[in-house]
Amino acid sequence: MANFEAGEISSLIEVSDVRDGVVILRNGGLRRLILVSGINFDLKGEEEKNLIVFGFQDFLNSLQYPIQILVHSRKVNISGYLEKIKNLQVKETNEQLKNLIEDYHGFIDFLVSKNPIMSKTFVVTVPYDYVDIGGASGAAGNKILGFFGKKQPTAEKTAADNVAKFNEYTRQLDLRAEQVMSSLNRVGLRAVALNQEEVLELLYNFYNPATIEKKHESKRT
């Protein structure tokens, strides 16, 4: 197995920073992440299914920019739930109920060992790149990244100009995000933009799956 240095690994991650819930990429592009609920499509009637499909089709056709739909799956750690069941069994004085609780605990434990419970998160990524309003994306990206701590030549725009540009680009990004959320809501999906802490948590979970599942795996061994 190849060994990677920390610097080599970090270079593979395109995220440069997260500000006010906005993901800033290394090339200067901005991304807003929208959490979207799911729909149990199989439980819908034929007419409802058609409305959902045609509504989503209209949503896609209305877009004038690309979006990314991410389905993030991870194991759910239910060790705490199993521990609560075990405690109930210990405290139960009725032998019949005690045996039922023990059987239930054994069933859930066996079920999870064979088929881990998965949690799915649906996220829509809305982009905004500076080339959209004219000028080179890379150059504009370098300017805005200068505001976040990178050294720039003295001829570059001042920090105040960079703040103004960032605010304007964020405003344009939020207009797109509002359009996407409104369209998804009309289809029957609940869509909300992730805030700063939620974005950071999602990125951490995405880039550290082994750490997130470590506790779960240790309970199974």
Secondary structure by P-SEA (a helix, b strand, c coil): cccccaaaaaaacccccccccbbbcccbbbbbbbbbbbbccccccaaaaaaaaaaaaaaaaaccbbbbbbbbbbbbbaaaaaaaaaaaaaacccaaaaaaaaaaaaaaaaaaaaccbbbbbbbbbbbbbcccccccaaaaaaaaaaaaccccccccccaaaaaaaaaaaaaaaaaaaaaaaaaaaaacbbbbbbcaaaaaaaaaaaacccccaaaaaaaac
